Amino acid sequence: MSAEQKAGKFYCYLIKARDVHTNDVLAAQGLESGEYLCSDGKTRFMFVAPNYDFVAYLQRSKSELQADFEVFVQEDNKRPHRWPFDAAKRQHKPRVKAA
């Protein structure tokens, strides 16, 4: 499983395809996949993203790839949980242009 370390924690990003086309797109990337028991008690088939940048790429290319997916994150040894990737971008303060 691919994981990144940030601030002393390990993060693994997982991608759940919502349709057959997206499943095919992710499978074509050669990503590791499997079933994961999530924090809500449901087992889901998901692909392991190699890193955060890959998830960001997928998010940016969503319309071009015609991909429909959900992002989950696993922190340390905890169960994966849904991660609102779009919300992560909004948490950053907007840049203020100089007058």
Secondary structure, DSSP 8 states (H G I E B T S, - for coil): ---EEETTEEEEEEEEESSHHHHHHHHHTT--EEEEE-TTS-EEEEEE-SSHHHHHHHHHTHHHHT--EEEEEEETTS--EE--HHHHHHTS-------
